[in-house]
Amino acid sequence: MKILILGAGKTGTSVAEALAGEDNDIVVVDDDATRLEALKERVNISTVVGNAAYPHILELAGVRETDLVIAVTDRDETNMLACTIIKTLYGGAKTIARVRAIDYMKNPNLFGADGIPIDIVISPEQSVMESIRNLIELPGVLHISDFANGLVRLFSVKVAAGGFLTGKKIKTLKGRLSEGKIRVAAIFRNGIAQPTNGESEITTDDEVFFFAPKLEVRRLLKDLGCLEKPLKRIIIAGGGHIGKRLALALEKDHYVKIIELNPKRARKLANELDNTIVLQGDCGDEMLLLEESIDKTDLFCAITDNDGENIIAAALAKAHGARKAICILNNFCYNKLLPGTGIDLAVLPYVETLGGILKHVRQGDVAQVSLLRNGTAEAIEAIAHHSHGENSVVGRKVDTVKLPEGIILGALIRNNEAIGIHHDTLFEEGDHVVMFTLDKSHIPSIEEKFKSLSA
């Protein structure tokens, strides 16, 4: 596939690095030549220096022969204008645009059939906010991804010493796993994936991933002793796009405060949020945290645009008694700095963004993609179709479908209902199948068996 990426910032760079390794022909456009050179040294791509919304720059980048355009510059307006120009002058390519501002996203008709001609609009800030909100909804969980419009969830927990999971083999958990509707997808020990079969034993500090119907998740967490007390008192450090979205989502049912350094931004937030206390100040100011009773805070979310500030503020909050601390990291390498800080979780925006893009890049009929473990593992929701002869899974039993070893069948959704997966389960037309893999080289096999009807 020939892919044109507009913007070589953090998002554009991560997208280029991920897609370049999957046999794609990639061109990246940015007006910063130094940034492009640095990217080109790491990844096998072509580059064009210039304004991504100028027609002659787009032509230099080969827009006429491009299959997919991903507009992720730092400006919403540039992304929207570039996609409009491409559709108006060149027509053929599918367009994806990142749009971050809430003012644009709250007007659905803006991107409708008679609006700005963009095929797919993505909002990473919204995805990150939803990821954090899910973690707040189910305290004790390390990761949550939704599939099949929220009917099924993939989530992970850390195994506590002496907890229900400690020392158990997977086959002994079947009584708790609802006749195949709940499945163990993966086990990580010291960051390394372990074999996942009936004989696999779970030990203290393992991270275990489960697939489960959404309505079963809370019950399962209670059964496993992994559901923690609710998080009610929340401090959000950073009042940018994500912070504002998170406050809006939480303020009706939680006691929320935002700390924002910029006085003008703080005043604006105070006028726009009804039930959130907005504090103008430095989230890394120890005295401010103490004055705001950080020791009685259930959750401290450090989500400024600066990774260093996020790590320092979250670590400081934990040191002064905050029950939990989450921070956003745009540079995933900084994950290595977290051990010993007390910070409970890091959320990586580029991973959320990349998952939203990959579902439109995959060659099969893919409804959802979620990246896990810093992007090294992938969960894919694909739709089964009967029109591709021997490659199709429709009409075949699970144990007769030849998928590469290491692909875990996690969930099967039929007629908007999760059903159990067994060796003799027969795939039907329109089934949504959620799979998990640690090896990206397995993706083409999934794509081949779940091709769309139009392919």
N, C-alpha and C positions, 0 to 999 in steps of 0.2 A: 504494500500500500504506500502511495506517495502522500506524505503528511507535511503540511506547512504549519509551523508553530510561530505565532506572532508574539514576541516578548521573550527575553532571556533572563528574566528575574528568577526568583526562587522557584516559582511554580513552573515557568517555561523550561527551566533547567532540569527540574526533576522529571517532567514529562518527557523531555528529549532523552534523558538518560535511560528511562524505563523502556521507551518505545524503540530506541535505536538497537536494543539487544534482541528485538523480535522480528528481524528481517524486514524492516521498513526503510523506505527511502525518505530521509527527513531533511528539511530545510528550515533553519531558524532565522527570523528577522528581528533585528533590534538596532536602535540608533547608537548603542554603545559598542564600539569596535573592540575595546579591551575585554569587555564581558564576553563577547562572541569568541574571541581568540582563546580565552581561558576554557570555554566550553568545548571548543573544537579540539583542544589538546586532550581532553578526557574522553570524548565521544566521537564516533564515526558519523559525522553529519556534514552538511553544507551550510554556509551562512551567507547572509546578505545584510550589509549595513545600511540603515535608513529608517525613515518613518513608515511604520507598518500600515498606515492608512493611505499612503500615496500609491496611486495606480501603477506608476512606472516602477516603483520598488516591488510591488506585488508581482508584476510581470517578470522582473529580473529573478524573482524567487520561483518562477515556474507555476504561477497560479492556474494557468490554463490547463495544465496536465495534472493538477492536484486532485486527490480523492477526498481529502479531509483537511479542513482549516481549523486550528485551535488558537483562538485569540485570547491570550492571557497577559497582555501588557499591564503596566501598573495603573492605567487609566481606563475606567469603564467606557468613557466616551470614545476613546480610540478603538477599543474592541468592537463596540457597536457600529461605529462608522466603517471600520475595515470590513466587517461582515456585510454591511449594506452595499458597499462598493463592489465587493466580490459577487454578490447575488445579482446586482444590477448590470455589471459589465461582463461577467464571466459565467455566471449561472450554475455550472455543473457541480462544484464541490459542496459537500456537506459542511456546515459551519457550526462550531461550538464557541461560545463566547462566555468569558467570566465576567459577571456583573456583581459588584459587591454592595453598592449603595442600597439601603433599605428603600429609599424613595423610588427607585426604579422597580425594585422587586415587588413592592406592594401594589403595583398597577398591572394586573395580569393581562389586560388588553394591549398593553404596550408591545408585547411580543406575540400577540395572537396572529391569526391569519391575515388581518388587515393592518398589522403593526410593523415594527422593525423586523426585516426579513432575516431572522437568525433561526437556524434549525433547532439548536439546543442551547439553553441558557443554564449555566451552572453558577452556584453561589457557594464557594468554599466556606465562607464565614457562616452561612446557614448550616452547612453540614457539620462544621466543627461545633457550633452551638448545640446542635441536636445530639452530637456524640457526648458532650459534657452533660447535657440534660439527662440523657439515658443513664449515665454513670451516677448521677444524683438520685434518679428514680430507684435504682437498685444498688444501694451502697454495699460494698463488699466485692463487687464485680470489677474486673480489670479491663475488660473490653466487651463491647456490645455492637453487633451489626444486625440490621433488620433485612429480611428478605420477604418476597411475596407480599408486598404492601403491608408489611408488619405482622403477617401471620406467623412467621418463623423467626427465631432469633439465634444467632451464634454468639455465645458469651464465654468468658473464661474466668476462672477463680484460682486463687493461690491456696494450696493445700496446707492447712494448719497442723501443727504437731498435735497428735492425739485426736484430730478431727475424724469425722465419719469416713472420709475418703482414704485416710492414711493406712497404707498397707493392704488396701483392697485390690483385687484383680478386677478387670473390667467385666468379666463374665459374671462376677458375683453381684454386680450392680443392676442386673436386668430387672429385678423386682421393682426397682425405683425408676425404671426408664420407659414406662408406659407403652409396652408392646411395640417397640421399635420406633416410636415417635420421638424419643429422646435418644441421642447417640453421642458417644464420645468421638470428637473429630481429631483431636491431637493432644499429645502430652509433651510438654517441654520441661527438661531438667537441666538447670544451670545454662539455660538458653539453647540447649541442643534438643532437637526433636527425637522422641523415643518411639519405638514400634507401637502401633495401636491395633491390638487384637485382643481376643478374649483372655489371653494369658498375661497381658501387660499389667504390671503392678504399679500402683500409684504410691508415691512416697512424699514425705514432708517437703514443703517448699516447691513442689511441682506446680506448673501452671497448666491447668486442664481446660480444654475447649469443649463445650457441649453445643449441639444443635437441639433446639426444643421449640415446640409451639409457644407462642408468646404467652398464652394464658397459663402455661405450665411452669414458666420460668421462676416466678416468685415461690410457688409451692416447692419446686425442686431445690431452690436455694435454702429454704427453711429446712427441708429434709436433710440436706447436706451440712447444715449448720454454718452456712456461708453468708446468710443475710444479716447485715449489721443494722444498728439503730438508724432511724431516719435522719437525714441531714436537713435541718431547718434553718439554722442561723448561718448565712453565707455572706462572705465578703468577696467582691469581684475587684481585682486590681487591674485597671485599664478600662476606659470607657469608649473604646473604638467600636468598629462595626460588630465584633463578636460580643464584647461586653454589653453593649446596648441590647443586642438580640437576646442574650442570656438573661439579662434583668427583666426584659419584657416577658419572657417565658416563665420566669420563676416568681415574680413579685406578688402574684395573687395568692400563692400558697406557701411562700417562704418569707422569712425576714431577711431582706437583701440590702446590702450597702455596696456602693461603688466608690472606689478611690481613683480619681482622675487628676493628673498633674496639670494639664492645660486648663487655665481658668475659664477661657471662652467655651471650651468643650464641656467643662463641668456645669456651667450655667445652662447650656443647651440641654444637657441630659436632665438636669433638675426640672426643666420646663416640660420635658417630653415623657418623663416617667412618673406614674401616679403614686406608687407605693414603695418606691426605692429611695433610700437616703443616699444622696450624692455628696461626697466629701472631696474638696479640692486639696490635693497634697501628694506627697511622694509615697508610693506603696512600700518603699524600702526604708521609710522613716520609722525607726524602732519606737519612738515616743508616740507617734500617731497610732501605731498598731496597739500599743498598750492602752492608750486612751480609749480605743474602740473595742476594748475587752476581747482581744484576740484569743485569750485563754478560754473564753466561753464560746468561741466560734466553731461550728461544726465543719465548715469547709471554707478554705481559702483558695480562690482561683486566680492565678497570676497569668493574665492574658493580654499583656501589653505587646507592642511590636518589637520589643527588645528582649532577646533570649536571656541575656545576662541579668537584666533586671528581674525577669520572671524567676530565674533560679534563685537569686539572692532573696527576693521578697518571699517566695514560697518556703525557702529553707528557714528564714527568719520567723515566719509565722508558725512553722512547726516547732521551732526551738522555744517559742513563747507559749506553746500550749494548744495551738489549733489542732482539732481532732484529725482532720485530713487536709492535704494540700495537693492541688493539681496545678501544673504549669504547661503553657504552650511552648513548643520548641520548633522554630522554623529550620534550624540546623540540627539534623538528627544525630550528628556526631556528638552533640552536647549531652546526649543520653548517658554517655560514659561518665559524666560528671555527677550524676544523680546519686549513686550509691553513697551512703553515709550522710546525705543531706536531710534525710527524713521525709523527702518529698514522695508522695504515694504513687502518683501517676503523671506521665507526660503525654500530652496529645500533640500529634504531628500533623499540622494542616496540610502539608504536601501529600501525605498519604490519603487523607480524605478527598482531596482534589483529584488525585490520580485515579482513585477508584471510580469516581464519577465520570471520568473521561474514558477509562478503559472499557466500560460496558458499551460504548459507542464505537470502539476500535475493534473489538473482538469480532471474528468472522462468523461465528454461529449466531443463533437467535438468543442473545444474552439480555436478560432483564436487569441484572444487578451484578456488580463486582465489588468486593470488599477486600482491601489489603490488610494484612495482619503482620505482627512481628516486624515492624519497621519496613513493611513492603516486601519481605522475603517470602511470605505465604499468601495464598490467594483463595478466596471463596467465591464461587461463581454460581449464579442462578441462571440456568438455561432452560429453554422450552423445547419439548420433544415434538417432532413432526414425522409424518409417515412417508414423505415423498422422496426419500433419498435411498431407496433400495436397501442393500445390505449394510450400509453405513448407519441407517436409522435405528434408534433404540425402540421405536414403537412396535408393539406386538411381541416383544421379546422379554424373557424373564431376566431379572437382575443378574443371576449367575451365568447367563449366556452372553452378556455384553462384555466385550473385551476392551476394558480401559486399562491404561498402564498401572502397574503396581504403585501404590502411593496415593492414588486418588481415592478419597473417602466420600462415599455417598452419605450426605448428612440429613437431607430432608426431601420429602416428596409431597407436593401440593397438588391436589386434584379437585376441581370445582370449588376452589376457595376454602379447602379444608386440608389440613396436614394429615397424612395417613402413614401408617407404619411401613418401613422398608424391610423386607425379608428377602432371602435368596430366591424365592419363587414369585416375588411380586412382579406383575406384568405391567410394563410401561404402556401408557395410552396416549393418543393424540392430545396435545395441549397440556400434558403434565409439566409442571415446573419442578425441575430437579436441582437441588442445591448441593454442590460438590466442593471439596476442600483439597488443595494440593500444596505441597511445599516446593515442588519442582516446576518452574515456569516452562520447561521443555514439554510438559504434559498438556499444555494449553491447546496446541493444534489438534490433538486427538479429541479433546472435548468439542472443539469447534467443528470438527468433521462430523461428529455424531449428532450434533444439535444445530445443523444448518437451518437457516430460515427458509420458509417456503419460496421466497423470491430469489434465493441464491442460485 
